[in-house]
Amino acid sequence: ERRGRFKDLIHPKYLRTTLQIWIIWLGIAFAYYGVILASAELLERDLVCGSAAPPVQDSGDDSEESHSPCRCRLFGPAAYQTMIISTIGEIALNPLNILGINFLGRRLSLSITMGCTALFFLLLNICTSSAGMTGFLFMLRALVSANFNTIYIYTAEVYPTTMRALGMGTSGSLCRVGAMVAPFISQVLISASFIGALCLFSSVCVICAISAFTLPIETKGRALQ
């Protein structure tokens, strides 16, 4: 049997599916690495509720380093605890993710988790306690991990065997693009506009949720081709 070619991915039969899958992969990676980097930035700069980072006292040092805008604050035990707890979220919701994709289907499950991801990005700007912020970050890490799990399964199932590796490979390439863009938002834009960065992450997740919901093929219960 002949091998798949790139033009097969953009054949009219698969064109819409391919384009929407690429958008979703890019957006999921953008959100995944965005929440990881934004978590560190939020804890370092204490940007809860959009407040600015505390001013740095002038030590009188006139060196080049003293004039650098890149000043770091050491994490305390509470910050490390928040990071560790939020990281556990990446595996904590796996059982629910499995139930979702098997009972609700791949498209609906992914659109729900992407929509919830958008919501929790916006919730990061709400004034809350340290425990509340830890909970928001925990849920974000859980949701972005669930997004990756679902789209990985869907992409492998939707293409026939001759195109499966090609479809996964091109999707992975778009995933890397999203990962490359994320630091510019979660490290640079967030310093200028905390709310703006969160809204951008949330908007991308909404676009991905719509793309997932409108995917033309549902692979639940569908045999591999």
C-alpha positions in Angstrom: 0.0 0.0 0.0 1.3 3.4 -0.9 2.7 5.8 1.7 0.8 8.9 2.6 1.9 12.3 1.2 1.5 15.8 2.5 -1.0 16.7 -0.1 -3.2 13.9 1.2 -3.6 15.9 4.4 -5.0 18.9 2.5 -7.2 16.8 0.1 -10.8 18.1 0.2 -11.8 15.0 2.2 -9.5 15.9 5.1 -8.7 19.6 4.5 -11.1 20.9 7.1 -10.2 18.3 9.7 -6.5 18.9 9.2 -6.7 22.7 9.5 -8.8 22.5 12.6 -6.5 19.9 14.2 -3.5 22.1 13.5 -5.3 25.0 15.2 -6.1 22.9 18.2 -2.6 21.5 18.5 -1.0 25.0 18.3 -3.5 26.4 20.8 -3.1 23.6 23.3 0.7 23.9 23.3 0.4 27.6 23.6 -1.9 27.3 26.6 0.2 24.4 28.2 3.5 26.2 28.2 1.8 29.5 28.8 0.3 28.3 32.1 3.6 26.8 33.2 5.6 30.0 32.5 2.9 32.3 33.8 2.7 30.4 37.0 6.3 31.1 37.8 5.9 34.8 36.7 2.8 35.2 38.8 4.5 33.8 41.9 7.7 35.7 41.3 6.1 39.1 40.6 3.1 38.7 42.9 0.8 39.7 40.1 -2.4 38.5 41.7 -5.4 40.7 40.9 -3.3 42.6 38.3 -1.2 44.3 40.9 2.2 45.5 39.8 5.4 43.9 41.1 6.8 45.5 44.2 9.4 48.2 43.5 13.1 47.3 43.8 15.1 49.4 46.2 18.1 51.2 44.7 21.2 49.8 46.3 23.4 52.6 45.0 25.2 50.2 42.7 25.9 51.9 39.4 26.9 48.7 37.5 25.3 47.5 34.3 23.6 44.8 36.3 21.9 47.2 38.6 20.2 49.0 35.6 19.0 45.7 34.1 15.1 45.4 34.1 15.5 41.6 34.7 15.4 41.3 38.5 14.5 38.1 40.1 12.9 37.4 43.4 13.6 34.2 45.2 10.8 31.8 45.7 9.7 31.0 49.3 8.5 27.6 50.5 4.8 28.6 49.8 5.6 29.3 46.1 7.4 25.9 45.7 4.5 24.2 47.4 2.1 25.9 45.0 4.2 24.8 42.0 4.4 21.2 43.2 0.6 20.9 43.9 -0.3 22.5 40.6 2.0 20.0 38.8 0.2 17.1 40.4 -2.9 18.3 38.5 -1.4 17.0 35.3 -2.2 13.4 36.4 -5.0 14.0 38.9 -7.8 14.3 36.4 -6.7 11.5 34.1 -9.5 9.1 35.3 -12.1 11.8 34.5 -10.5 12.5 31.2 -10.7 8.8 30.3 -14.4 8.7 31.2 -15.1 11.9 29.3 -13.6 10.8 26.0 -15.2 7.3 26.2 -18.7 8.5 27.2 -19.0 12.0 25.8 -16.8 11.5 22.7 -13.5 13.1 21.7 -15.0 16.3 20.2 -17.3 17.2 23.1 -14.8 16.2 25.8 -12.1 18.4 24.2 -14.4 21.3 23.6 -15.5 21.2 27.3 -12.0 21.0 28.7 -10.8 23.8 26.3 -13.7 26.0 27.4 -12.9 25.4 31.1 -9.2 26.2 30.4 -10.3 29.5 29.0 -12.4 30.2 32.1 -9.6 29.4 34.5 -7.2 31.6 32.7 -9.5 34.5 33.4 -10.0 33.4 37.0 -6.3 33.9 37.7 -7.1 37.7 37.8 -9.6 37.3 40.6 -8.5 38.4 44.1 -8.2 35.2 46.1 -6.2 33.6 48.8 -3.0 31.6 48.3 -5.0 28.4 48.5 -7.4 29.7 45.9 -4.6 30.6 43.6 -3.1 27.1 44.1 -6.5 25.6 43.2 -6.8 27.7 40.0 -3.3 26.7 38.9 -4.0 23.0 39.8 -7.1 23.0 37.6 -5.3 24.8 34.8 -2.5 22.2 34.7 -5.1 19.4 34.9 -7.1 20.8 32.0 -4.2 21.6 29.7 -2.9 18.0 30.3 -6.4 16.6 29.5 -6.4 18.7 26.3 -3.2 17.2 25.1 -4.4 13.6 26.0 -7.6 14.0 24.0 -6.2 15.7 20.9 -3.4 13.1 20.7 -5.9 10.3 20.7 -8.2 12.0 18.3 -5.4 12.8 15.8 -4.2 9.2 15.8 -7.7 7.9 15.2 -9.1 10.3 12.6 -6.4 9.6 9.9 -6.1 6.3 8.0 -2.9 4.2 8.6 -1.2 5.6 5.5 -1.6 9.2 6.8 -1.4 8.7 10.5 2.3 9.3 11.1 2.2 12.2 8.7 -0.8 13.7 10.5 0.8 13.3 13.9 4.1 14.7 12.6 2.7 17.9 11.1 0.4 18.4 14.1 3.5 18.1 16.4 5.2 20.7 14.3 2.4 23.2 14.9 2.5 22.2 18.5 6.1 23.4 18.6 5.1 26.7 17.1 2.6 27.3 19.9 5.3 26.4 22.4 7.7 28.9 20.9 5.2 31.7 21.0 4.0 31.1 24.6 7.1 32.6 26.3 6.6 36.0 24.6 3.1 36.2 26.1 3.7 34.7 29.5 7.0 36.4 30.1 7.0 39.6 28.1 3.3 40.7 27.5 2.3 39.7 31.0 4.8 42.2 32.4 3.2 45.0 30.4 -0.5 43.9 30.8 -1.3 41.0 33.1 -5.0 41.1 32.1 -4.1 41.4 28.4 -2.0 38.2 28.6 -4.7 36.3 30.4 -7.3 37.4 27.9 -5.1 36.3 25.0 -4.6 32.9 26.4 -8.3 32.6 27.1 -9.2 33.7 23.6 -7.0 31.2 22.0 -8.6 28.4 24.2 -12.1 29.6 23.1 -11.1 29.3 19.5 -9.7 25.8 20.1 -12.9 24.9 21.9 -15.0 26.0 18.9 -12.7 24.2 16.5 -13.0 21.0 18.6 -16.8 21.1 18.8 -17.1 21.6 15.0 -14.7 18.9 14.0 -16.4 17.0 11.1 -15.5 13.5 12.3 -16.2 11.9 15.7 -13.9 8.9 16.3 -15.6 7.5 19.4 -16.4 3.9 18.7 -14.9 4.2 15.2 -12.5 1.5 14.1 -9.1 2.5 12.9 -8.9 2.7 9.1 
